[in-house]
């Protein structure tokens, strides 16, 4: 099974992105529980879950940074009406 592509994460809206992050964290928790109770059959799932979580959190950070930079630009640049 190939690792998920980051484009899949970028196509999600903000609510879906938050839900996916929560699901990935839950999956990692379940995998850790299975490992602790020695019921883990597919240890490679850790790699896939961590990779997916990293992608989702990267996209979330990119969006947060883009929103902050656009907010900063709108605050620092006065409107044409203010100059009159």
C-alpha positions as CSV (number, residue, x, y, z in Angstrom):
1,X,0.0,0.0,0.0
2,X,1.6,3.3,-1.1
3,X,1.8,6.3,1.3
4,X,-0.9,8.9,0.9
5,X,-0.2,11.9,-1.2
6,X,-0.3,15.4,0.2
7,X,-2.5,16.6,-2.6
8,X,-5.3,14.6,-1.0
9,X,-4.9,16.6,2.2
10,X,-4.8,19.9,0.3
11,X,-8.1,19.2,-1.4
12,X,-9.9,19.0,2.0
13,X,-11.7,21.9,3.5
14,X,-10.9,23.2,7.0
15,X,-13.5,21.1,8.8
16,X,-12.6,17.9,7.0
17,X,-8.9,18.6,7.7
18,X,-9.6,18.9,11.4
19,X,-11.6,15.7,11.3
20,X,-8.8,13.9,9.5
21,X,-6.2,15.1,12.0
22,X,-8.3,13.8,14.8
23,X,-8.9,10.5,13.1
24,X,-5.1,10.1,12.4
25,X,-4.3,10.8,16.1
26,X,-7.0,8.3,17.2
27,X,-5.5,5.7,14.8
28,X,-2.0,6.2,16.2
29,X,-3.4,5.8,19.7
30,X,-5.2,2.5,18.7
31,X,-1.9,1.3,17.2
32,X,0.0,2.0,20.3
33,X,-2.6,0.2,22.4
34,X,-2.4,-2.8,20.1
35,X,1.3,-2.8,20.4
36,X,1.2,-2.6,24.2
37,X,-1.2,-5.5,24.4
38,X,0.9,-7.5,21.7
39,X,-2.0,-7.6,19.3
40,X,-0.4,-5.5,16.6
41,X,-0.3,-7.5,13.3
42,X,0.9,-4.9,10.9
43,X,3.7,-2.6,12.3
44,X,4.0,-0.7,9.1
45,X,0.8,1.0,9.8
46,X,2.7,3.2,12.3
47,X,4.7,4.6,9.4
48,X,1.5,5.3,7.3
49,X,-0.4,6.9,10.2
50,X,2.5,9.1,11.2
51,X,3.1,10.1,7.6
52,X,-0.6,11.0,7.1
53,X,-0.7,13.0,10.3
54,X,2.4,14.9,9.3
55,X,0.9,15.8,5.9
56,X,-2.4,16.9,7.5
57,X,-0.6,19.1,10.1
58,X,1.7,20.6,7.4
59,X,-1.4,21.6,5.4
60,X,-3.0,23.0,8.5
61,X,0.1,25.0,9.3
62,X,0.4,26.3,5.7
63,X,-3.2,27.5,5.8
64,X,-2.7,29.1,9.2
65,X,0.5,30.9,8.0
66,X,-1.2,32.0,4.8
67,X,-4.1,33.4,6.8
68,X,-1.8,35.2,9.2
69,X,0.3,36.7,6.4
70,X,-2.8,37.9,4.5
71,X,-4.1,39.4,7.7
72,X,-0.8,41.2,8.3
73,X,-0.8,42.5,4.7
74,X,-4.4,43.9,5.1
75,X,-3.4,45.6,8.4
76,X,-0.2,47.2,7.1
77,X,-1.6,48.4,3.7
78,X,-4.0,51.3,4.2
79,X,-7.1,51.4,1.9
80,X,-7.3,54.0,-0.9
81,X,-10.3,55.6,1.0
82,X,-8.1,56.3,4.1
83,X,-5.7,58.4,2.0
84,X,-8.3,60.9,0.8
